[in-house]
């Protein structure tokens, strides 16, 4: 999260808004004391509160746009009967050593 002073925010508001549209969050300070945080209102829609807290702390980067489900169309290996996913994963790991 980027920090800017009140005077800098006032002088470059349009540039700050472009950054926020791109997914950034801006902390506004008055003489070094945090007074406001600028974030996009669209970021919080459908995002768990815990993820928002992590993003505000700079520990998580939220997606800029809504994810699509095309990854579900990717080819996947077929599961063999009687084998759990954990067993298949362990066998794959053993085979790559």
C-alpha positions, 0 to 999 in steps of 0.5 A: 500500500502506497502512502501519500501526504494530503498535499500530494493527494490533492495535487495528484488526485487524478493519477491516484484514482488511476492507480486505484482503478488498477487495484492499488490502495492508497494511504493518505497521511496528514503530517505523518499520521494516517487519516484515510485509505483510498480503495476501489469499491469494487474490490470488496465485492464477493471477497471474504473479509479476511482476504480484504484485511490481508490485502490492506496489510500488503500480504495478499494481492487481490485480482484486478478483474473477475476470474473466469471459469475457463480453467475448468475446461483444461484437460485433467487426468482421469481418476482410477477406480479405487484410488484416492486423490491423495494416493495418486498425488503421492504416486506422482511425487514418487515417480518424479524423483 
